């Protein structure tokens, strides 16, 4: 049972992390309409009722010729097209058009009727009204033109096709700059997992995890912090966009009269995400300076490493441990002993190795034999003869005494 619970928990976590999630503000199935006061006649003698919910939220009529609904319930019909959404999003009260009040409501409502006339064949407005001129008419026409050209807004973020190759740059393995492909986002957040001590940075190398929509990020990790030769970093980006959607509501009929349907703008918060991975193929070169006979580590040797062009890329002095290198880029290298340890003969053999995707690890041993101390014969020979002479003389004295 415990194992099953753990499995279900894991699946839930995976679903939350991997699957895109959309959070939509709840759209009410029923709304309550409030009073409907009249507008002034700003253009000609044309005036109409201002539609609101009982909480003061503005609504817009979709059929001028039906009866005005007041103080009744209205039931959800469904989504309206992107043109109506555009007008409500760019009209009043979201934007100030002229006075930030009744005139702006007037402009927005007439734009709704005008758009419906042009796209559905309705006849909310007369041709003589549409032939009027002036600043308010120009504002109305501008909204209608924008509505006809409106496109569906889709919030999205994508790094699936991003180049996440990690290459060695100094002490770090790092990606190139990654810029997510985004739509309708002002910013996004990056999360990573899989490799301890990996970092999210901006293009200047400053650690951060939240970026503007068009801003790039990098993933990096110190070569010395990698615990294995093959490493995978999971990259998870996410963001929240604000979308708008117009919905149509139908008021409950009163006295068998057909009531004006109303349009309502609803703001939608949409959470989106995308994932990718970055793979690091790191290298590990171990160099051991050892006694050729005892096989023990030797301290004090000076070792150099040169690339294929003969440029020295590393020089170090050995101690009684392995010397480990993890930050060399692909290439061919040679290892040479420059100075032998004290008391040992210099090893002049050069060892060559190549690092590439198929050759990631090397263990190199450089052996040294101890120096052999040869006696100085020029000094040693007279001393031997002196010792030998004294010995013979002593033996002769002993012999004489015995026969005296």
Beta strands, then each sheet from edge to edge (+ up, - down):
strand 1: 30-32
strand 2: 51-52
strand 3: 58-61
strand 4: 73-79
strand 5: 156-158
strand 6: 166-169
strand 7: 172-175
strand 8: 181-183
strand 9: 187-193
strand 10: 199-202
strand 11: 210-212
strand 12: 217-222
strand 13: 230-251
strand 14: 262-281
strand 15: 284-291
strand 16: 302-307
strand 17: 312-317
strand 18: 323-325
strand 19: 331-339
strand 20: 351-355
strand 21: 361-368
sheet 1: 1+ 4- 13+ 9- 11+
sheet 2: 1+ 4- 13+ 14- 3+ 2-
sheet 3: 5+ 8-
sheet 4: 6+ 7- 12+ 10-
sheet 5: 18+ 15- 21-
sheet 6: 17+ 16- 19+ 20-
end
